Structure formats: structure tokens, C-alpha cells
């Protein structure tokens, strides 16, 4: 611009370009931030903040790939809050929502950052434990049962959970793994 135009015009042209670049940078950062928030919102349950089913297959398939390639163990815990319908009936749906939120807070607070918590639906959740054999998952399940029961989720009311767990077996598919763990949680609820 300075080579082809008069100095005053070139200076205004350069200043205009700088202002445009400045505001363009602000807008691009804002759009990137909003996009990140939208992606995060689409992957999370709006009530509890747990990951939703949309991301479940991705993480489970990743665990299966790691098992196949490096024989790295992975386990899952499937939680079902006991008698949740009676909590809603007795205390109301707003309190039921608060119970779900508090439950998620307790589980996340006592899990590793590596672990992923998913809301499967209603009062059912699943905690994916990468790099964890069955023995480690069992220890965590026992610890979680105690934490949930002692967690004072509702004052004066004991909230408990049933847990089904299972380590990924070699050659097992996502559906087989989930079905086996779902069966274990239903058996735990029955008992």
C-alpha cells in the first residue's frame, strides 16, 4: 500500500486492516468458544452433567481396541439407584433430580479423571474404568456402595444403589459386554 498509494491513504488502509484483523480475531475466538460449549452440551446430560449415550459407544469401542491391541484391561460399573420411583413419589421430582445430581457428584468425586461416567437413562449410570481389571473394579464398587449410602443425599433418608460390574473379555463386543453388566445390575437389584 505504501509503495502504490499516498502515505496518508496507505496509513488509513493499514489501520483499517489492523482493526479488521483485531475484530476478526475476537469473533473467531468467540465462535470457537461457542462451538466448544455446544459440543460439550451435546455430549452431556443437561441435568447431571454426566456424559450421555451419544459418547458411550466411542469410549467403549476405544476400550475394545486397546484390549485387542495391547491386552489392556477395562471394566465398567453399572449403577442403578434403588427404589428411585419411591423417592420421586415421596419427595417430588425436583428432589429426585437433586438426588441424581448429588449421586453424580459423589461418583465423580471418588473416581479418577481417567474414568468416564455416563447416564444411561432414568436412574441408571455407567462408570467406564480404563486400565482397570476386575479386582480393581470390585474394590471400587464396594467403596462406591459405602460412599453412596453414607453420602447424605437426602437428609433422614438412606439412598442406596445396586451395582453390576464386569471386565472386558477378549473378543467381546460392546453389546455383549453391556448385556453382561446389565444382567449383573439387575441381579444385584433383585438381591
N, C-alpha and C positions, 0 to 999 in steps of 0.2 A: 504494500500500500504506500509506504514512504517513497518507493522508487518511482511509482507511476502517478501519484497524486500530490497535491499541495500538502504541506506539512500540517496545516490546521485540519484539513479533511481527513488526512491519514490518521491523525491523532484521535479524532472523533470516531473514525471507523474502528481503530484498535480498541478504544474504550468501550464501544458498543459490543464488540466481540467478547471482551473480557466480562462484561455484565451478563451477556447471554450465556457464556460458559459457566459463570458463577451460579446463575439461577437454574440452568440445566442440570448442574451437579446436585443442587438441592432437590430438585424434582426427581432425579434418578434415585437418590438415596431414599426419598420418601416412598417412591414406588417400590423399591426393593424391600423396605421395611414392611410395607403393607402386604406385599406378596408373601413374605415370610410369615406374617401373622395369619394370613388366610390359609396357607399350607398347614400351619400348626393347628389352626381351628378345625380344619377338615380332618385332621388325624386324631383329634382328641374328643372325648366325651364332654359335652358342654357342662354337665352337672358336676362331675367328679374330677375332671382333668386327666383321667386315665386314658391311655391310647384306646382307640376304638377298633372294631373288627377290620376296618379298611387296611390297617398296617399289619394285622396279625399274620396273614399268610406270608408277607415279605420276611418278617423276622423268623417265623418257623421254618420257611424254606432255606433261609440263611443257616440256621442251626443244622438242618439236614445236610446241606452242602459241606459244612465244616466237619460233621461227623463222617461223611463219606470220604473227604479228602485227608483229614488228619486224625480221625477217630477221637475228636474232641467231644466230651460228654455234654449233654444239655438235658435239663429236666424242666418240668412245668408243675406248678401247683394250681389247682382249680379250686377256688373258694366259692362257697355258697353260704350266704348268711342264713342262719337257722331261724325259722318262724318269722320271716320278714313281713309276711302278709299281716300277721298279728300286730307287728309294730305299727304298720300303716293304719290298721283298723283302730288300734288303741290310742295312738298319739297323733295321727293325721299324716297326710302325705308330705307336708313341709318338714315334719320331724323325720319321716322316713328318708327324705332327701338329705337331711343333715347327717343321718346315720351313715348313708352311703359315702358322703364326703369325708366324714371323720374316719370311716373304715379305710378309705384310700390313703388318707394322711398317715394313719398308723402303719399300713403296709409299706408305703414308700419310705417312711422314716426309718424302718428297720430292714430295708433292702439295700443292696449295693447299687451304685449308679449304673452299673452294667446291666442290672436286671430290668425287665420291661413289664409293666403292669397294664393289662387290657381289661376293659369292661366288655364282657361277653353279652350282657343283656340283663335287665332287671337287677337282681341282687347277686349275679354271678360274675366273678372276675377270674383272670388267669395271670399268674406271675411266671414269666419265662426266665429261667435261670441258666444263662450260658455258662459253659465251663464248670458245670456242677453235676457230679454223679448222684445217684440215688441216695447214698448215705448223707450227703450234704443237704439234699432237698428234704430228706426226712427230718434232720435236725432243725432245719429252718421251719418246717411245718409245725413241729412241736412248739418251737419258740413263738411262732405266729399265733397259734391257738391260745397260748397263755397271754400274750400281749393283747389280743382282741378281747378276751374275756375280762382282763383287768383294766381295759382302756377307758372305762367310764364313758362309754359312747352316749348312753342315756343315764342320767342320774337316777339311781334307785332301780334300774332295770339291767339285768345281765344280758349282754349281747354276745352270742357265740357264733361260730362258723364251723362248717364241715369242710374238710379239705381232701381232695383226691390228688394224687401225685403220680408221676411216672417219669422215668428216664427214657430218653430216645433210644430205641433199639436199632441195631444195624439193619439197614434195608427197609426200615419202617417209613411209611408215608405220613404226611401231615394228618390226613383223615384217620389213619389207624392210631396214631399217637393221641390225637384228641379224643377219639372214641374210647380208647382205653382209660384215659384220665377222667373223662366224663362218667364212665361206668364206676370208677373208683369214688368220685364225689357223691354219686347217687347212693352207692353202698354205704358211704360214711354217713350220709343224711339218714338213711334207713336205720342204721345202728344208733 
